[in-house]
Structure formats: C-alpha cells, structure tokens
Amino acid sequence: MAMTFAKKEEGVYTLDVTGYVCPHPQIYTKKALEKIRSGEMLEVIFDNPSSSESVSAMCDNNGNDIVEKNSDGGRYVFKIVKG
C-alpha cells in the first residue's frame, strides 16, 4: 500500500490513496490540492467509503469543486477542481 501523486497531463493530477482509512485520504487530498494551482484538476482514487463524506466536506469548506464522483465495486474516483 503506497500513496501515489503524479501529473497525469497538463493541469491534471492523480492521487491514489487506495488501502488507506480515514483520516489519511482526506489529509493526502488536502496536501495534494495545496501543491496544484487554482483551476487545475485532482483525480482522487480511494476505497474507503467514509472518506467520501470527509473529502466532500473538506472540498466544500475550502472552496474546491468536486465536478465528478464515480464509484464502482468499492472503488471511488472524485475529480476535484481547485478553487
């Protein structure tokens, strides 16, 4: 289990925190968003259901927009645009 943060393409980054439980996905998401610029996108991949609520709340509180939420077989992908 290793957290990965990488540039996918220009203006789009991926954070994979699969296997981590709360509060780690939220913490890593916050740190990753601090590294990118306003208007850029972060795709967060995780498998902890309770992280869905905590990441959503954090984005609401910090002015970031979740533009897409997908879940399939216990795997979640949130696409977040930094505000």
Stockholm file with secondary structure:
# STOCKHOLM 1.0

chainA/1-83         MAMTFAKKEEGVYTLDVTGYVCPHPQIYTKKALEKIRSGEMLEVIFDNPSSSESVSAMCDNNGNDIVEKNSDGGRYVFKIVKG
#=GR chainA/1-83 SS CCCEEEEEETTEEEEECTTCCTTHHHHHHHHHHHHSCTTCEEEEEECCHHHHHHHHHHHHHHTCEEEEEEEETTEEEEEEECC
#=GC SS_cons        CCCEEEEEETTEEEEECTTCCTTHHHHHHHHHHHHSCTTCEEEEEECCHHHHHHHHHHHHHHTCEEEEEEEETTEEEEEEECC
//
